[in-house]
Amino acid sequence: MAFGISTIFKKKVSEEKVAELFVNIIFNAVDQGFGEVAELLNNDVNLVSKARIDPEDQDDFLL
């Protein structure tokens, strides 16, 4: 019975769809978390020089 259920839920996904999903997840993570990362770096007292990262300027980070 378990074999029948597992075959119902198996779904082949193309490499292109997986790559698209991966990229979208990365973009979403950067959009939601970059401000916090920038704040942590800007306030880190252990850095040799003070970081000046704009929390709204995440485009360069994506490259």
TORLUM-205938 format. One record per atom (N, C-alpha, C): residue in three letters; x, y, z. Coordinates in steps of 0.1 Angstrom, whole numbers, plus 5000, padded with zeros to 4 digits. Layout:
// TORLUM-205938
PT code   c1   c2   c3
PT  ala    X    Y    Z
...
// end
This chain:
// TORLUM-205938
PT code   c1   c2   c3
PT  met 5008 4988 5000
PT  met 5000 5000 5000
PT  met 5009 5013 5000
PT  ala 5019 5013 5007
PT  ala 5028 5024 5008
PT  ala 5034 5027 4995
PT  phe 5037 5017 4987
PT  phe 5043 5020 4973
PT  phe 5033 5027 4965
PT  gly 5020 5024 4965
PT  gly 5010 5031 4957
PT  gly 5009 5045 4961
PT  ile 5009 5048 4974
PT  ile 5008 5062 4979
PT  ile 5020 5070 4975
PT  ser 5032 5064 4976
PT  ser 5044 5072 4972
PT  ser 5044 5075 4957
PT  thr 5039 5066 4949
PT  thr 5039 5069 4935
PT  thr 5029 5080 4931
PT  ile 5019 5081 4939
PT  ile 5009 5092 4936
PT  ile 5015 5105 4938
PT  phe 5024 5106 4949
PT  phe 5029 5119 4952
PT  phe 5042 5122 4946
PT  lys 5048 5113 4939
PT  lys 5061 5116 4931
PT  lys 5058 5124 4920
PT  lys 5066 5134 4918
PT  lys 5064 5144 4907
PT  lys 5078 5147 4901
PT  lys 5079 5145 4888
PT  lys 5092 5149 4882
PT  lys 5092 5164 4880
PT  val 5103 5170 4883
PT  val 5105 5184 4882
PT  val 5117 5186 4873
PT  ser 5116 5195 4863
PT  ser 5127 5197 4854
PT  ser 5138 5205 4861
PT  glu 5151 5203 4856
PT  glu 5162 5211 4862
PT  glu 5160 5226 4861
PT  glu 5153 5230 4850
PT  glu 5150 5244 4849
PT  glu 5141 5250 4860
PT  lys 5131 5242 4863
PT  lys 5122 5246 4874
PT  lys 5129 5246 4887
PT  val 5137 5236 4890
PT  val 5145 5236 4902
PT  val 5154 5248 4903
PT  ala 5161 5251 4892
PT  ala 5170 5263 4892
PT  ala 5162 5276 4895
PT  glu 5150 5277 4888
PT  glu 5142 5289 4890
PT  glu 5137 5290 4904
PT  leu 5133 5279 4910
PT  leu 5129 5279 4924
PT  leu 5140 5283 4933
PT  phe 5152 5278 4931
PT  phe 5164 5281 4939
PT  phe 5167 5296 4939
PT  val 5167 5301 4926
PT  val 5170 5316 4925
PT  val 5160 5324 4932
PT  asn 5147 5321 4930
PT  asn 5137 5328 4937
PT  asn 5138 5328 4952
PT  ile 5141 5316 4957
PT  ile 5143 5315 4972
PT  ile 5155 5324 4977
PT  ile 5166 5324 4969
PT  ile 5177 5332 4973
PT  ile 5173 5347 4972
PT  phe 5166 5351 4962
PT  phe 5162 5365 4961
PT  phe 5153 5369 4972
PT  asn 5144 5360 4976
PT  asn 5134 5363 4987
PT  asn 5142 5364 5000
PT  ala 5152 5355 5002
PT  ala 5159 5356 5015
PT  ala 5167 5369 5016
PT  val 5173 5373 5005
PT  val 5180 5386 5005
PT  val 5171 5397 5007
PT  asp 5159 5397 5001
PT  asp 5150 5408 5003
PT  asp 5145 5409 5017
PT  gln 5143 5398 5024
PT  gln 5138 5398 5037
PT  gln 5149 5400 5048
PT  gly 5162 5396 5045
PT  gly 5172 5396 5055
PT  gly 5183 5406 5053
PT  phe 5185 5412 5042
PT  phe 5196 5420 5040
PT  phe 5197 5432 5049
PT  gly 5186 5438 5053
PT  gly 5186 5449 5062
PT  gly 5192 5446 5075
PT  glu 5188 5434 5080
PT  glu 5194 5429 5093
PT  glu 5209 5426 5092
PT  val 5213 5420 5081
PT  val 5227 5418 5079
PT  val 5235 5431 5078
PT  ala 5230 5440 5071
PT  ala 5236 5453 5070
PT  ala 5238 5460 5084
PT  glu 5227 5459 5092
PT  glu 5227 5465 5105
PT  glu 5238 5458 5114
PT  leu 5238 5445 5113
PT  leu 5248 5438 5121
PT  leu 5263 5442 5117
PT  leu 5265 5443 5104
PT  leu 5279 5447 5100
PT  leu 5282 5461 5103
PT  asn 5272 5470 5102
PT  asn 5274 5484 5105
PT  asn 5277 5487 5119
PT  asn 5272 5478 5128
PT  asn 5273 5480 5143
PT  asn 5284 5471 5149
PT  asp 5291 5463 5140
PT  asp 5301 5454 5145
PT  asp 5314 5462 5150
PT  val 5317 5461 5162
PT  val 5329 5469 5168
PT  val 5342 5462 5165
PT  asn 5341 5449 5160
PT  asn 5354 5442 5158
PT  asn 5359 5444 5144
PT  leu 5353 5451 5135
PT  leu 5358 5454 5122
PT  leu 5369 5464 5123
PT  val 5379 5463 5114
PT  val 5390 5473 5114
PT  val 5385 5487 5111
PT  ser 5377 5488 5101
PT  ser 5371 5501 5098
PT  ser 5355 5499 5098
PT  lys 5349 5510 5101
PT  lys 5334 5510 5102
PT  lys 5328 5507 5088
PT  ala 5319 5497 5088
PT  ala 5311 5494 5076
PT  ala 5301 5505 5073
PT  arg 5299 5508 5061
PT  arg 5289 5518 5057
PT  arg 5280 5511 5047
PT  ile 5272 5502 5051
PT  ile 5263 5495 5042
PT  ile 5249 5500 5043
PT  asp 5244 5504 5032
PT  asp 5230 5509 5032
PT  asp 5221 5497 5032
PT  pro 5212 5496 5042
PT  pro 5203 5485 5043
PT  pro 5193 5483 5031
PT  glu 5192 5494 5024
PT  glu 5183 5494 5012
PT  glu 5190 5490 4999
PT  asp 5203 5489 5000
PT  asp 5211 5487 4988
PT  asp 5216 5473 4987
PT  gln 5206 5464 4984
PT  gln 5209 5450 4984
PT  gln 5213 5445 4970
PT  asp 5212 5453 4960
PT  asp 5214 5449 4946
PT  asp 5229 5444 4944
PT  asp 5238 5451 4950
PT  asp 5252 5448 4948
PT  asp 5255 5434 4955
PT  phe 5248 5432 4966
PT  phe 5250 5419 4974
PT  phe 5245 5407 4965
PT  leu 5235 5409 4957
PT  leu 5230 5398 4949
PT  leu 5240 5394 4938
PT  leu 5249 5403 4934
PT  leu 5259 5400 4924
PT  leu 5269 5391 4929
// end
